[in-house]
Amino acid sequence: EGVSFQHTDKYNGKLLGGLLADGFDEAACASRYSSFLYRKISLHKPSSYLISRLRSYEDLHKRCGPNTQSYNKALEQLKSGNKITGLTDCNYIVWISFSGLGNRILSLASTFLYALLTNRVLLVDQGKDMADLFCEPFPDKSWLLPRDFPLIDQFDSLNQNSPSCHGNMLKNNVINSSAMSKPSYLYLHLVHDYGDHDKLFFCDGDQSFLQNVPWLIMKTDNYYVPSLFLIPSFETELSNLFPEKVTVFHHLGRYLFHPSNHVWGLITRYYRTYLAKADERIGIQIRIFDSRRGPFKHVMDQILSCTLKEKLLPEVDMQDSVVNPSENAKLKAVLVTSLLSGYSEDLRNMYWEHPTMTGEVVGVYQPSHEEFQQTEKQMHNRKAWAEMYLLSLTDVLVTSAWSTFGYVAQGLGGLRPWILYKTENDTVPNPPCHRAMSMEPCFHAPPFYDCKAKKGIDTGILVPHVRHCEDISWGLKVV
Ligand code: GDP
C-alpha cells in the first residue's frame, strides 16, 4: 500500500509511453516493468520518432551485437590491423568503464546518443560491476563487451598520448581528416583533462572522418550531450528525436538504466518502509567537495536556509507552542543522501525536538553513510545506485552543485532541482540555492572552439537551448 497502482494502461504505464520494448523476461529484471509503480507518470512523452529509432537500434544491436557473424567479421578486421577503404557492415562504439558511478551513467547515456546519431552499435566495458548494477537494456543480444575483446587489457592505460588516440594522431599529423583510407580503430579521449586536438571530436569535419572507422573506443567521464547539439550535422536528427530538448537524459536514462534485481531490492525495500506512506517526499542530496572532513556548520546552515526559504520544509516553532498536532497532520518524508550522517541527524533532531509551524510531521531518513568514495567495492556502488534512484522517486529535490550523482537523480525523476551553490570561505552563499533551469545534467568540460572560424569562442551563447550551467559557470547544459 502507499505505492500507486493507478496506471492500468500498459503502454503508458509499464512501457513508459513506448520507450521500452515489450517481451523481456520479467523475472530477470524486475525493475524494468515495475518502475512505473513507484513514479508519477512522466509529464514528458517520448516522441514517436525517438521510439521508432530505439526499435531500429534494437534491430541493429541484434544483428551486430556480440558473437554475431557481423561482430566476428568486424573483430577479424580489427585484429588484422589493415586500413579500411570501403564501407563496413557494422560499426561500433566501445564505452570504457571509468570514474564514479554518477559520471559513468551520464557518460554512457551520452555515448548511446552518439551511437544513435552515427548508427553505431554500443558495447559496454563491464569494468568491475556494470553487470552487477544494471540489467541488459536491449532485447536478445548483450550490450556488454565480451571479455576476450582484443584491446581490453589496454583500456586502463589508454590516454591522450596513446598512439591510437584520435587527438594525438591529429596533433602529430599521423591522420588527416580528408584521407581516404581509415584505421580499423581509434581511441577517443574525452576525459575532463583532454586537449585541444581531442576536442576536435566536436567538429563536423572530424565527425565525417570518424564515420567509416569501424571501431571507436571512448573514455570519458562527462555528459557531453550539450556539445553534440552544437554540431551542425546532428541538428535535424536531434530535434526530431527530442522535440522537447530538455528530455534527453530523462528518456535515455529511463530507457537504458534498469537497476539489477539486488539493487531493485535495496530500492523497493527502502521505499516501502520509509517513503511510500508519506504525503510528500523531499530528497536532499549532500555532496561536499572539500578536502577537510565534514560535517560543516556552514553547510548545515545552507541546507536549512535553502529549504526553509524556498518553503520546501516547514519552519519549527522554537517556543513549542503547538502542543498537539492534528490527527490528520500531513506527513513529509525527507530522504537525505550523504557520505556522512551528521546533516540528517541534525535535521531529524530538529523535527523531533520541536513542532512545525504548519502542524506537519517530518520524518528524516538516510539509507547509508559510507564515509568516503569507494568505487572499487561492489556493495558500495549498489548502494550509491539505489540512492540515486530513490532520490529520483521524490516529489521535490535539492541537490549539491557539481555533482553528477544529483544530476542522475534529477534526470531520471524528471525533476528540476534546487541546487545548493558551492560554498566559499566557509560561508553560506546568498542566495543559498537556485532552482535549476532544466532537468538536464551539466557538461563540466565542454570545448570552447569555433570549428569553422578555427578560433576560440564562447559556446554557451551560440543557441538559446545550450547555456552555461547554474552550478559551473564554464559548463554547458541543454535548457
Ligand atoms: P560525483 O562525484 O558527485 O559527481 O558523483 P559520482 O557518482 O561520479 O562519484 C561519487 C561517488 O561517491 C558515488 O558514486 C559513490 O560511490 C560515492 N558517494 C557520494 N555521495 C554518496 C551518497 O550520498 N551515498 C552513497 N551511497 N555514495 C555516495
Boltz pocket constraint, residues with backbone or C-beta under 6 A from the ligand:
constraints:
  - pocket:
      binder: B
      contacts: [[A, 99], [A, 100], [A, 101], [A, 102], [A, 103], [A, 104], [A, 286], [A, 287], [A, 337], [A, 338], [A, 339], [A, 368], [A, 370], [A, 372], [A, 373], [A, 374], [A, 375], [A, 380], [A, 381], [A, 383], [A, 384], [A, 387], [A, 402], [A, 403], [A, 404], [A, 405], [A, 406]]
      max_distance: 6.0
